[in-house]
Amino acid sequence: MRSDKRFLVVNNASGPLTASGWQSIFPNFQNNAIEEGLMTEEDRFGLHDIKRRGTTDTQGTAEDKLAATGHKSRRMLEIYGKSIAGVRAPK
């Protein structure tokens, strides 16, 4: 299968993982990561946080972020992009 046609995460039959499948495996994924010491209970995050983090971490201009994330408007970037503004220390 061509790489552009492959799914990033698949089910046991190598097909696309359904929404209900995501909802089922995601808590197990985090529980296993906690048990293995890869993350702590305080590090838990939701599926929606992945898109927010990807938007925030994408380098470049607003247009670059729109292209990378698939958002349709700059307003969505404002909602999902949560970069911490740089602030100068007081003198």
N, C-alpha and C positions, 0 to 999 in steps of 0.2 A: 504494500500500500504506500502511495506517495506520502511524504512527510506532511504536506499541507492538508492531507485528508485524514490524518490520524487524530484520534482523540487523546487529550492529555491524560485523562483519567478514565479508565474503562471498568466495566463490570466483569464478572467471571467468564462471560461469553465473548469478551473483547469488543463489546459494543459500547455505545456511550452510556455513561452513568446517568441515571434519571434523577430528577429532583428529589424524589422520595429516597432513592439510594444514597444521595449526598446526606440527607437528613439522618439516615440510619448509620452511615459509617463515620461521619465527622466526630460525634462524641467519642466513639471508640478510638479514633485516631488520637484525639487529645488525651484520653485516659491512658493509652499505651505510651504516649510520649512522656506523661507524668511518671508512670511506673518505671520507665527506663531512665528517668532523670534528665531527659532532654528539655523539659520545661517544668515550671512549677504550677501549682493550682492558680496562683495569681496571674500567670501568663495566659490563661485561657482567653480565647477570642472567638468571635462569630464569623461565619462565612462571609458576611457583608464587609467585615473588616479587611479582608484580603484585597478587595477592590479599592477600598479607601487607601490602604498602604501602597498599593501599586500606583495609584494616581499621585500620591504624595511623593513617592520615591522616583518617579519618572523624571529624568533630566531634560532640560530644554525649555522651549517657549510654551506658551499656552496652546499654540497650534500643534506643537509636538505632543503635548499631553493629550489633546483631543484625539489625535490620530492614533496614539498608542492605546488609549483606554476605550475608544468607541463612543465616548460621550458626544451628544449632539450639540451642546451649547456650553458657553463659558460658565453659565450659571451652575451647571452640574459640576464643573471643576471646582467652583467655590464650595459646593456642598461636600465633595469627596476629597479635595486636596486639603490636607491639614498640616501644612508645613508650619513650623514655628518661626515666626518673624524674628529676624535678628534685631537685637536692641543693644545700643551702646551702653556701656557701664557708666554710671554717674562719676563725675570727677570729684 
